[in-house]
Amino acid sequence: MENQKNSAKQKQFDKHYLEMATIWSKNSYCQRRQVGALIVKDKMIISDGFNGTPAGFENQCEDEDFKTKPYVLHAEANAITKVAKSGNNSCGATLYVTTSQCIECAKLIIQAGIIRVVYLNEYHNRDGLDLLSRAGVEILNFEIDE
């Protein structure tokens, strides 16, 4: 009974953090896709991020052909580098993100010690998810309407 109660409570946490990541994604200036991410450790949000250009760059993610500029940072990368700058660490944390990972973000997640990833939408290829799985990171594709 206690495991069911904990499981139901975790599901509620997952839902609420994903809703917050969705709201956070709206801060992105990207037109093609807006992605938001939260890093949560011990039930505390320790970092957040959304996709966009590096600090000090123009807030325009796409070029004149509507292709994403090569230096746009993904939401996960922004959240991970932000936590690194804070002096905190993400070892043992959960990443909540609106879109699943590319291979480059998967590498950062593994190196950052994040042990669980909860996401809403699937990225156009599964290479990042496959790498996370290979590294033993728990992955959950969450349906927000659950």
C-alpha positions in Angstrom: 0.0 0.0 0.0 2.8 2.4 0.9 4.6 1.8 -2.5 1.3 2.6 -4.3 1.0 5.8 -2.3 4.6 6.8 -3.1 4.1 5.9 -6.7 1.0 8.0 -7.0 2.7 10.9 -5.2 5.7 10.6 -7.6 3.4 10.7 -10.6 1.9 13.9 -9.2 5.3 15.5 -8.8 6.3 14.4 -12.4 3.1 15.9 -13.8 3.5 19.2 -11.9 7.2 19.6 -12.8 6.5 18.9 -16.5 3.7 21.5 -16.4 6.3 23.9 -15.0 8.8 23.0 -17.7 6.1 23.6 -20.3 5.5 27.1 -18.9 9.2 27.7 -18.8 9.6 26.7 -22.5 7.5 29.8 -23.3 10.5 32.0 -22.4 12.3 30.7 -25.5 12.6 33.0 -28.5 12.9 30.0 -30.9 10.1 29.7 -33.4 10.5 26.2 -34.7 10.4 24.5 -31.2 10.3 25.9 -27.7 11.7 23.5 -25.1 11.8 23.9 -21.3 13.8 22.0 -18.7 13.9 21.8 -14.9 16.5 19.9 -12.8 15.0 18.7 -9.5 17.0 17.3 -6.6 15.5 16.3 -3.2 12.2 17.8 -4.3 13.8 21.2 -5.0 14.2 22.9 -8.3 18.0 23.5 -8.6 18.1 24.7 -12.1 16.0 25.6 -15.1 16.6 26.3 -18.8 15.0 26.8 -22.2 16.5 26.6 -25.7 18.0 29.8 -27.1 21.2 31.6 -28.0 24.1 32.0 -25.6 24.1 35.0 -23.3 24.9 38.2 -25.1 23.8 37.0 -28.5 20.7 38.1 -30.4 17.5 36.5 -29.3 16.9 34.9 -32.7 17.3 31.1 -33.0 16.5 30.6 -36.7 18.4 32.0 -39.7 16.8 33.6 -42.8 16.0 30.1 -44.2 14.2 29.2 -40.9 16.9 26.7 -40.0 18.1 26.6 -36.3 21.4 28.4 -35.9 24.2 26.0 -35.0 25.1 27.8 -31.7 21.6 27.6 -30.2 21.8 25.9 -26.9 19.2 23.2 -26.0 17.2 23.6 -22.8 19.0 20.7 -21.1 22.4 22.2 -21.8 21.3 25.6 -20.4 20.0 24.0 -17.2 23.1 21.9 -16.7 25.5 24.7 -17.3 23.4 27.0 -15.1 23.6 24.5 -12.2 27.3 24.1 -12.7 27.8 27.9 -12.4 25.7 28.0 -9.2 28.1 25.8 -7.2 25.3 23.2 -6.7 25.5 19.8 -8.4 23.0 17.6 -10.2 24.3 14.2 -9.0 21.2 12.0 -8.4 18.8 14.6 -9.8 15.8 14.3 -12.2 15.6 16.3 -15.4 12.1 17.3 -16.5 12.0 18.4 -20.1 9.4 19.0 -22.7 11.2 17.2 -25.5 13.4 14.1 -25.3 17.2 14.4 -25.8 19.5 14.6 -28.7 22.8 12.7 -28.5 24.8 15.8 -27.3 22.4 16.6 -24.5 22.3 12.9 -23.5 26.1 13.0 -23.0 25.8 16.1 -20.8 23.1 14.5 -18.7 25.2 11.4 -18.1 28.3 13.5 -17.2 26.2 15.7 -14.9 25.2 12.7 -12.8 21.4 13.0 -13.6 19.8 9.6 -12.9 16.3 10.1 -14.2 14.8 11.9 -17.2 11.1 12.6 -17.6 9.9 14.0 -20.9 6.7 14.8 -22.8 7.4 14.8 -26.5 9.7 12.6 -28.6 12.7 14.2 -30.4 12.9 13.3 -34.1 15.4 10.5 -33.4 16.0 8.2 -30.5 19.9 8.3 -30.3 19.9 10.4 -27.1 17.3 8.1 -25.4 19.3 5.0 -26.5 22.5 6.4 -25.0 20.8 7.4 -21.7 19.3 3.9 -21.5 22.7 2.4 -22.1 24.1 4.5 -19.3 21.4 3.2 -16.9 19.5 6.5 -16.7 15.9 6.0 -15.9 13.7 7.4 -18.7 10.0 8.1 -18.6 7.8 9.4 -21.4 5.0 11.0 -19.5 1.5 11.8 -20.8 0.4 15.0 -19.1 -3.3 14.1 -19.3 -2.7 11.1 -17.0 
